[in-house]
Amino acid sequence: MSAGLSKVAVRLPGRVESVDDILARQGCGPRERRVFTTLHGLRHSPTLAAGERTEDLLVQAGRAALGGRSAALVLYGHTLQLADPEMCGAFRDRLRDRLGLPGSGFYGVSHINCTSVLRSLELARRYLARPGAGPDERVLVLGGDQGSHHDRSRVIPGLTVAGDAVVAVLVQGPGGTDRPRYRYLGGAVARDARFHRNLRMTRQESAAFAGAAGAATVETVRRAAHAAGVDLDQIDWVMPHLANRTLWRGFSRLSGFAWNRICLDLIPERGHNFGTDALMALEHADRTRRVRPGDRCALVSVGQGAYFQTVIVEVVDDE
């Protein structure tokens, strides 16, 4: 048996900003802004309203995923770096207390950019499969960043604009007694260190990254499918990294995967939200009954640096 995942809990802030307005504040001209809105398909970005805090959204999503259950461990995947005193002290302790998990372990997963949340799923699975793990142990995975803290932290030139959104999912081991919504089937990870300069890349490096990212994404999804014991054509859906539509046009062309099986509905409405994208796409597809029990879904994330992560899950009838 394999690890199981609960339904995904998503929490969004109370405000939405126009991508065009965000880019204009950064000094982007009309031509560049049209690339984002028309070619990339990015229209809106979730943004914290006055008085809202990411911490509160994390607590709301975490409580929803827990559903009154316990978790031995909390993993918080994030892209942007928090100040050490916040992450290692008061922030951690406040979050555990507010989640009703004061004695649980709590670790941040970072420095792998937008792959941090899916990597947290993999780490949760490994933790629950360790020798001596209890059959009813669970791991709460949280994800989310505040891109609106500063426009420079949310705009990746030529590629995307990131917003404020939070996800949570509860992972249980193979001996767990809860009926999961998703069953883990396999995964794969990759890194291309040529692009380690991240936002400091030259124009030439950025252009090379755009091409290399497409090929690496296809290869990582193929390897994850093989790890799950299937071929790419036996995957029913891709739940994508929502940076832009352009990446996924290339993916479909390179892989032969059907365009209408890539769940891009959220790109105009929410756009990119760091490491939360694939889980938000899965939650949306499940809530709108686009996926059905037995469907195999590839959750995909791509991080600057460059990092690639895919997790394959199967939808389970949880009625």
Disulfide bonds with the S-S distance in Angstrom:
none
